[in-house]
Amino acid sequence: MLTILVGAVLAYIFGAVWYTFLFGKVWAKLNGFSTEGSMSMESMVKPMILNFLLQAIMAGVVYYLFHQLLVLSFADFLKAMITVWFGFSFTIYANAALWERKSWSLVLLNTAYGILTTSLISYVVYLMN
């Protein structure tokens, strides 16, 4: 349980940095959001809590898969996790461009975030087991 919690917390912090300081303005522009008059802290509480729960689910799945895959090295585990991520997450991001008319730049930004988050959680799970 501690492994899942640590993975979720680190992924949550990484996401906060990624979508604020590093790429917040770019992400907002690609989504057509106004950077002025941003959301109030009060209106962000529920999405932030739900986002943390989603990170915990991801960390839990990575933890579960680690024990099912019986990998011998971090490189093998990371390859497996990236393969799973590519087969499921990337295809969903790409469909946003195809059907929701999201830009491919947004898909690439979210894709980069997804692959880095998957790698971060995988590293935590590998180290703590």
SVG drawing of the C-alpha trace seen along z (x, -y; Angstrom):
<svg xmlns="http://www.w3.org/2000/svg" viewBox="-16 -37 34 51">
<polyline fill="none" stroke="black" stroke-width="0.4" points="0.0,0.0 2.9,-2.4 4.3,-1.8 1.0,-2.7 0.7,-5.8 4.3,-7.0 3.8,-6.4 0.5,-8.3 2.0,-11.2 5.0,-11.5 2.9,-11.2 0.5,-13.9 3.3,-16.3 4.9,-15.6 1.6,-16.3 1.2,-19.6 4.6,-20.7 4.1,-19.6 0.7,-21.2 1.5,-24.5 5.1,-25.6 6.5,-23.7 3.6,-23.6 0.6,-25.2 0.3,-28.1 0.9,-25.9 -1.6,-23.3 -4.3,-26.0 -3.7,-27.5 -3.9,-24.1 -7.2,-23.4 -8.6,-26.8 -8.7,-27.8 -8.3,-31.4 -5.2,-31.9 -6.8,-35.0 -9.4,-34.5 -8.2,-31.0 -10.3,-28.6 -10.6,-29.5 -9.0,-27.3 -12.4,-26.3 -13.5,-25.0 -10.3,-23.1 -10.5,-21.0 -12.8,-18.3 -10.8,-17.7 -7.6,-17.7 -8.9,-15.0 -10.2,-13.0 -6.9,-13.4 -5.1,-12.0 -7.4,-9.0 -6.7,-8.4 -3.0,-8.5 -3.5,-6.0 -5.4,-3.7 -2.5,-3.9 0.0,-3.2 -2.1,-0.3 -2.3,1.2 1.5,0.8 2.1,2.4 -0.2,5.3 1.4,5.8 4.9,5.8 4.0,8.8 2.3,10.6 5.1,10.0 7.9,11.5 10.5,9.2 14.1,9.6 15.3,6.0 13.9,2.5 14.6,2.2 12.3,5.2 9.6,3.8 9.8,0.4 9.5,1.9 6.5,3.8 4.9,0.8 5.6,-1.4 4.1,1.2 0.9,1.3 0.8,-2.5 1.3,-2.7 -1.4,-0.1 -4.0,-1.7 -3.2,-5.3 -1.7,-6.6 -4.5,-5.3 -7.0,-7.2 -4.9,-10.4 -4.7,-9.9 -8.5,-9.5 -8.9,-12.9 -7.1,-14.4 -9.1,-12.2 -12.6,-12.6 -12.6,-15.5 -10.5,-17.8 -7.8,-18.2 -4.5,-19.3 -1.7,-16.8 0.4,-19.2 -1.9,-18.6 -1.8,-14.9 2.0,-15.0 2.1,-17.1 -0.3,-14.8 1.5,-11.7 4.9,-12.9 3.3,-13.5 1.7,-10.0 4.9,-8.2 6.9,-10.1 4.3,-9.4 4.2,-5.8 8.0,-5.6 8.1,-7.4 5.5,-5.2 7.2,-2.1 10.5,-3.2 9.0,-3.7 7.3,-0.3 10.5,1.4 12.6,-0.3 10.2,0.4 9.7,4.1"/>
</svg>
